[in-house]
């Protein structure tokens, strides 16, 4: 991934801070009482033409704009950092560490929009009917968006960061394809027996691509298998990320994928 001026300035500031003081000698850091569920999990989001990050007519644009971002870029929705630029950048390397599926309840735009709650039991779909757009609608008018979450590590210049990729609507097919591809990988153990390695045994190259249907057009995920994950330190970080993901998934509400599901 190409370095931006922002990342270069950040790196310079870090080096200056390190040179000014030996921070490793500090015993109390202030983070002693921080638990995993106290931390926000960033999403990897794709900038769409209607995203407030780029659309000047969006009411949220003044507070959410990201300088230099264009449609198709992938960004961290918490740090606001562009992690992949669609115009000639190298793919973003992502290592999936855990998977979960949720059923996200949304208010329809006409009712003010916004996420209502997370459901983890697929039985909620039995309480819905399909509208003319094929969406699952509850009796109260709210939508249920089946959503696949991949919790993993994005590998950037500053090191791996834990983040989420959320797939819903038309992107769910890619989730199924990705999972099928990962589970189809077979290795032989020392005894010659075949087994399926963990999903974080490989790195994946993430980019975006234009897509469309009768409802409109948008930018979607493109996922290609990369090289095997062979760095012992990175593998340990993946194991820790997988354990953290499993322990907190059902204890706290996952953040909803951004933006709210419409046609894509």
C-alpha positions in Angstrom: 0.0 0.0 0.0 1.3 3.4 -0.9 2.1 5.8 1.9 0.1 9.0 2.1 1.3 12.3 3.4 -0.9 11.8 6.5 0.7 8.4 7.3 4.2 9.9 6.7 3.5 12.7 9.1 2.1 10.3 11.6 5.3 8.1 11.4 7.5 11.2 11.9 5.5 12.2 15.0 5.9 8.7 16.4 9.6 8.7 15.9 10.0 12.1 17.6 7.9 10.8 20.6 10.1 7.7 20.9 13.3 9.7 20.7 12.2 12.1 23.4 11.5 9.5 26.1 12.0 5.8 26.8 8.4 4.9 27.1 9.1 1.2 27.8 10.2 2.1 31.3 6.8 3.4 32.3 5.1 0.8 34.5 1.5 2.3 34.7 0.2 3.0 31.2 -3.4 4.0 32.0 -4.8 1.1 30.1 -4.8 -1.3 33.1 -8.6 -1.4 33.3 -9.4 -1.5 29.6 -11.2 -4.7 28.5 -11.8 -5.9 25.0 -15.5 -4.8 25.0 -14.4 -1.2 25.9 -12.8 -0.9 22.5 -14.5 0.2 19.3 -14.0 -2.2 16.4 -13.4 -0.4 13.1 -15.1 -1.4 9.9 -13.5 -1.5 6.5 -16.0 0.4 4.5 -16.2 1.1 0.8 -16.7 4.7 -0.3 -19.9 4.8 -2.4 -21.1 7.7 -4.5 -23.7 8.5 -1.8 -21.2 8.1 1.1 -21.0 11.2 3.4 -17.2 10.9 3.1 -17.4 12.0 -0.5 -20.9 13.3 -1.3 -21.0 17.0 -0.6 -24.8 17.0 -0.7 -25.0 14.6 2.2 -25.9 16.4 5.5 -23.2 14.4 7.3 -20.4 15.4 4.8 -19.0 18.3 6.9 -18.2 16.0 9.8 -17.4 12.8 7.9 -15.5 14.0 4.8 -12.1 12.5 4.1 -9.8 14.6 2.0 -8.7 12.8 -1.2 -11.1 9.9 -1.0 -12.9 8.8 -4.1 -15.6 6.3 -4.9 -14.2 2.7 -4.6 -11.6 3.5 -1.9 -11.6 1.4 1.3 -11.3 3.3 4.6 -11.2 2.7 8.3 -14.5 4.1 9.6 -13.0 5.0 13.0 -9.6 6.3 12.2 -10.9 7.7 8.9 -7.7 6.5 7.2 -7.8 5.4 3.5 -6.4 1.9 3.4 -6.9 1.1 -0.3 -7.1 3.6 -3.2 -9.1 2.3 -6.1 -7.1 4.3 -8.6 -3.9 2.2 -9.0 -3.1 1.2 -5.5 -1.9 -2.3 -4.4 -4.6 -4.5 -2.8 -5.2 -4.3 0.9 -4.0 -7.4 2.7 -6.5 -8.8 5.1 -6.4 -12.0 7.2 -9.8 -13.3 8.4 -9.7 -14.7 11.9 -13.3 -15.3 12.8 -16.8 -15.4 11.2 -20.3 -14.7 12.5 -23.7 -14.1 11.0 -26.2 -11.6 12.4 -29.6 -10.4 11.4 -29.6 -6.6 11.7 -32.8 -4.7 12.2 -33.0 -1.4 10.5 -35.7 1.3 10.4 -36.6 2.2 6.9 -35.4 5.5 5.6 -39.0 6.9 5.5 -39.2 6.2 9.2 -36.0 8.0 10.0 -33.5 5.2 9.3 -30.8 3.8 11.6 -30.1 0.5 13.2 -32.5 -0.8 15.8 -30.9 -3.9 17.2 -28.9 -7.1 16.4 -30.5 -10.5 16.2 -28.3 -13.7 16.2 -31.1 -16.3 15.8 -32.2 -16.9 12.2 -35.7 -17.6 13.5 -36.3 -13.8 13.3 -36.7 -14.3 9.5 -39.8 -16.4 10.1 -41.4 -13.2 11.4 -40.8 -11.3 8.1 -42.3 -11.1 4.6 -40.6 -10.1 1.4 -41.3 -6.7 -0.1 -41.1 -5.9 -3.8 -37.4 -5.4 -3.6 -36.8 -8.8 -2.0 -36.0 -7.4 1.4 -37.1 -9.1 4.7 -39.7 -6.8 6.5 -41.0 -7.2 10.0 -44.7 -6.4 10.9 -43.5 -3.1 12.4 -42.0 -2.1 9.1 -38.4 -2.5 10.0 -36.0 -4.4 7.7 -34.0 -7.4 8.7 -30.6 -7.5 6.8 -28.8 -10.8 7.0 -25.2 -9.8 7.5 -21.9 -11.8 7.4 -19.1 -10.5 9.5 -15.4 -11.3 9.0 -13.3 -10.2 12.0 -9.6 -10.1 11.2 -6.4 -8.2 10.7 -5.7 -5.6 8.0 -2.0 -5.5 7.3 -0.9 -1.9 6.8 2.4 0.0 7.0 2.0 0.6 10.8 1.4 -3.1 11.5 -1.8 -5.2 11.7 -5.0 -3.7 13.0 -8.1 -5.6 14.1 -11.1 -4.7 12.0 -14.4 -6.0 10.6 -15.7 -6.5 7.1 -19.5 -6.7 7.0 -21.3 -8.1 4.0 -25.0 -7.9 3.3 -27.5 -7.9 0.5 -25.8 -8.6 -2.9 -22.4 -9.0 -1.1 -23.7 -12.1 0.9 -22.9 -14.3 -2.1 -19.3 -13.2 -1.8 -19.3 -14.2 1.8 -20.5 -17.7 1.0 -18.0 -18.0 -1.8 -15.1 -16.8 0.4 -16.1 -19.2 3.2 -16.4 -22.1 0.7 -13.0 -21.3 -0.8 -11.4 -21.2 2.7 -13.0 -24.5 3.8 -12.0 -26.2 0.6 -8.3 -25.6 1.3 -6.7 -28.9 2.4 -3.3 -29.6 3.7 -1.5 -32.8 4.7 -0.3 -33.4 8.2 2.9 -35.3 9.0 1.0 -38.5 8.8 -0.4 -37.8 5.4 -3.9 -37.1 6.7 -5.8 -34.2 5.0 -7.1 -31.4 7.2 -8.6 -27.9 6.8 -6.3 -25.2 8.2 -7.6 -22.2 10.1 -9.1 -19.5 8.0 -6.2 -17.3 9.0 -3.7 -19.7 7.4 -3.8 -17.5 4.3 -3.7 -13.8 3.5 -6.3 -12.3 1.1 -6.0 -9.4 -1.2 -9.0 -7.0 -0.9 -9.9 -4.5 -3.7 -13.2 -3.1 -5.0 -15.1 -3.4 -8.3 -18.1 -1.8 -9.9 -21.4 -3.7 -9.8 -25.0 -3.0 -10.7 -28.6 -4.4 -10.9 -32.0 -3.1 -11.7 -31.9 -1.0 -8.5 -28.7 0.9 -9.3 -25.0 0.7 -9.3 -22.4 0.6 -6.5 -18.8 -0.6 -5.7 -18.5 -4.1 -4.2 -15.8 -6.2 -2.6 -13.3 -8.2 -4.7 -11.4 -10.9 -2.7 -8.5 -12.9 -4.0 -6.5 -15.5 -2.2 -2.9 -14.5 -1.4 0.1 -16.1 0.0 0.1 -18.5 3.0 0.5 -16.8 6.4 3.9 -18.0 7.6 5.0 -15.3 10.1 5.0 -16.9 13.6 4.3 -13.6 15.3 1.5 -12.7 12.9 0.0 -16.2 13.4 0.0 -15.7 17.1 -1.8 -12.4 16.7 -4.4 -14.1 14.5 -5.0 -16.8 17.1 -5.4 -14.1 19.8 -7.8 -12.1 17.5 -9.9 -15.2 16.8 -10.2 -15.9 20.6 -11.1 -12.3 21.3 -13.7 -12.3 18.5 -15.4 -15.5 19.8 -15.5 -14.2 23.4 -17.1 -10.9 22.7 -19.3 -11.5 19.7 -22.4 -12.5 21.7 -21.7 -10.3 24.7 -21.9 -7.0 22.9 -23.6 -5.7 19.8 -21.5 -5.7 16.7 -21.4 -2.4 14.9 -23.7 -2.4 11.9 -22.1 -2.4 8.4 -21.9 1.0 6.9 -23.8 2.3 5.0 -27.3 0.9 5.7 -28.4 -1.7 3.2 -30.2 -0.3 0.2 -29.8 -1.9 -3.2 -26.4 -3.5 -2.8 
